[in-house]
Amino acid sequence: MILYGKLVLKNLPIKSAKAINTDESLSFHDQLEEAFIRLCKQLDIPVPIWLKKNTREIGRYKKTFFSDEQFIEEFHFDKFVLEIEV
């Protein structure tokens, strides 16, 4: 699984990263969680609150985003976009 992430400000990407998880012994959920946490560390942001809408969007579109409301701290970006390549 390859997980791509980018921080967007005024519809322009300002920072991006990718995390790769090739551990086939883990479930999809565990691979996603591990790569997601690693990606947040690479982008130097805290892990946002994961909502049901994020689960639905990942399941349907292999893509979701996190708004600034899903972060406890205040940041200088509009959204965090997450995309999966399985």
Phi and psi in degrees as GROMACS dihedral restraints (atoms count N, CA, C in turn):
[ dihedral_restraints ]
;  ai    aj    ak    al  type     phi  dphi    fc
    3     4     5     6     1  -116.6    20    10
    4     5     6     7     1   129.5    20    10
    6     7     8     9     1  -116.6    20    10
    7     8     9    10     1   123.2    20    10
    9    10    11    12     1  -105.9    20    10
   10    11    12    13     1   141.8    20    10
   12    13    14    15     1  -138.8    20    10
   13    14    15    16     1   144.7    20    10
   15    16    17    18     1  -146.3    20    10
   16    17    18    19     1   146.8    20    10
   18    19    20    21     1   -98.1    20    10
   19    20    21    22     1   132.9    20    10
   21    22    23    24     1  -120.0    20    10
   22    23    24    25     1   134.1    20    10
   24    25    26    27     1  -131.7    20    10
   25    26    27    28     1   120.6    20    10
   27    28    29    30     1    52.6    20    10
   28    29    30    31     1    46.4    20    10
   30    31    32    33     1    64.4    20    10
   31    32    33    34     1    17.3    20    10
   33    34    35    36     1  -121.2    20    10
   34    35    36    37     1   132.4    20    10
   36    37    38    39     1   -68.8    20    10
   37    38    39    40     1   132.6    20    10
   39    40    41    42     1  -110.8    20    10
   40    41    42    43     1   -19.8    20    10
   42    43    44    45     1  -160.5    20    10
   43    44    45    46     1   140.4    20    10
   45    46    47    48     1  -143.0    20    10
   46    47    48    49     1   160.7    20    10
   48    49    50    51     1  -159.7    20    10
   49    50    51    52     1   167.5    20    10
   51    52    53    54     1  -139.5    20    10
   52    53    54    55     1   149.8    20    10
   54    55    56    57     1  -128.3    20    10
   55    56    57    58     1   134.1    20    10
   57    58    59    60     1  -114.3    20    10
   58    59    60    61     1   132.6    20    10
   60    61    62    63     1  -127.2    20    10
   61    62    63    64     1   113.5    20    10
   63    64    65    66     1  -111.0    20    10
   64    65    66    67     1    13.9    20    10
   66    67    68    69     1   -77.5    20    10
   67    68    69    70     1    95.8    20    10
   69    70    71    72     1   -68.8    20    10
   70    71    72    73     1   -15.4    20    10
   72    73    74    75     1   -76.3    20    10
   73    74    75    76     1   -16.4    20    10
   75    76    77    78     1   -87.0    20    10
   76    77    78    79     1   152.9    20    10
   78    79    80    81     1   -71.3    20    10
   79    80    81    82     1   165.9    20    10
   81    82    83    84     1   -57.1    20    10
   82    83    84    85     1   -45.2    20    10
   84    85    86    87     1   -57.8    20    10
   85    86    87    88     1   -46.7    20    10
   87    88    89    90     1   -67.3    20    10
   88    89    90    91     1   -39.5    20    10
   90    91    92    93     1   -61.6    20    10
   91    92    93    94     1   -44.5    20    10
   93    94    95    96     1   -62.2    20    10
   94    95    96    97     1   -46.9    20    10
   96    97    98    99     1   -62.0    20    10
   97    98    99   100     1   -45.3    20    10
   99   100   101   102     1   -64.0    20    10
  100   101   102   103     1   -45.0    20    10
  102   103   104   105     1   -67.1    20    10
  103   104   105   106     1   -37.1    20    10
  105   106   107   108     1   -62.8    20    10
  106   107   108   109     1   -46.1    20    10
  108   109   110   111     1   -64.7    20    10
  109   110   111   112     1   -43.0    20    10
  111   112   113   114     1   -62.8    20    10
  112   113   114   115     1   -40.3    20    10
  114   115   116   117     1   -64.0    20    10
  115   116   117   118     1   -42.6    20    10
  117   118   119   120     1   -61.6    20    10
  118   119   120   121     1   -39.0    20    10
  120   121   122   123     1   -64.6    20    10
  121   122   123   124     1   -41.2    20    10
  123   124   125   126     1   -63.2    20    10
  124   125   126   127     1   -37.6    20    10
  126   127   128   129     1   -84.6    20    10
  127   128   129   130     1    -3.1    20    10
  129   130   131   132     1    59.7    20    10
  130   131   132   133     1    45.9    20    10
  132   133   134   135     1  -129.4    20    10
  133   134   135   136     1   153.2    20    10
  135   136   137   138     1   -71.9    20    10
  136   137   138   139     1   158.6    20    10
  138   139   140   141     1   -68.9    20    10
  139   140   141   142     1   122.9    20    10
  141   142   143   144     1   -75.3    20    10
  142   143   144   145     1   168.3    20    10
  144   145   146   147     1   -73.7    20    10
  145   146   147   148     1   125.6    20    10
  147   148   149   150     1   -89.7    20    10
  148   149   150   151     1   121.0    20    10
  150   151   152   153     1  -103.8    20    10
  151   152   153   154     1   168.7    20    10
  153   154   155   156     1   -59.4    20    10
  154   155   156   157     1   -34.2    20    10
  156   157   158   159     1   -62.6    20    10
  157   158   159   160     1   -34.4    20    10
  159   160   161   162     1   -66.2    20    10
  160   161   162   163     1   -41.1    20    10
  162   163   164   165     1   -63.4    20    10
  163   164   165   166     1   -44.8    20    10
  165   166   167   168     1   -61.2    20    10
  166   167   168   169     1   -46.6    20    10
  168   169   170   171     1   -65.7    20    10
  169   170   171   172     1   -41.2    20    10
  171   172   173   174     1   -63.0    20    10
  172   173   174   175     1   -42.3    20    10
  174   175   176   177     1   -64.7    20    10
  175   176   177   178     1   -40.5    20    10
  177   178   179   180     1   -83.7    20    10
  178   179   180   181     1   -47.1    20    10
  180   181   182   183     1  -113.4    20    10
  181   182   183   184     1    -6.2    20    10
  183   184   185   186     1    60.5    20    10
  184   185   186   187     1    26.3    20    10
  186   187   188   189     1  -153.9    20    10
  187   188   189   190     1   143.4    20    10
  189   190   191   192     1  -154.8    20    10
  190   191   192   193     1   171.0    20    10
  192   193   194   195     1  -140.4    20    10
  193   194   195   196     1   157.1    20    10
  195   196   197   198     1  -119.1    20    10
  196   197   198   199     1   125.7    20    10
  198   199   200   201     1   -86.2    20    10
  199   200   201   202     1   170.1    20    10
  201   202   203   204     1   -63.0    20    10
  202   203   204   205     1   -20.5    20    10
  204   205   206   207     1   -69.6    20    10
  205   206   207   208     1   -18.4    20    10
  207   208   209   210     1   -89.7    20    10
  208   209   210   211     1     2.4    20    10
  210   211   212   213     1  -109.3    20    10
  211   212   213   214     1   142.5    20    10
  213   214   215   216     1   -74.7    20    10
  214   215   216   217     1   -40.4    20    10
  216   217   218   219     1   -89.5    20    10
  217   218   219   220     1   161.3    20    10
  219   220   221   222     1   -91.5    20    10
  220   221   222   223     1   138.1    20    10
  222   223   224   225     1  -130.8    20    10
  223   224   225   226     1   169.2    20    10
  225   226   227   228     1  -104.1    20    10
  226   227   228   229     1    51.3    20    10
  228   229   230   231     1  -148.9    20    10
  229   230   231   232     1   159.7    20    10
  231   232   233   234     1   -87.2    20    10
  232   233   234   235     1   -39.1    20    10
  234   235   236   237     1  -156.8    20    10
  235   236   237   238     1   160.2    20    10
  237   238   239   240     1  -114.8    20    10
  238   239   240   241     1   115.4    20    10
  240   241   242   243     1   -98.9    20    10
  241   242   243   244     1   135.3    20    10
  243   244   245   246     1  -124.7    20    10
  244   245   246   247     1   132.3    20    10
  246   247   248   249     1  -137.3    20    10
  247   248   249   250     1   138.2    20    10
  249   250   251   252     1  -109.5    20    10
  250   251   252   253     1   138.1    20    10
  252   253   254   255     1  -122.3    20    10
  253   254   255   256     1   112.9    20    10
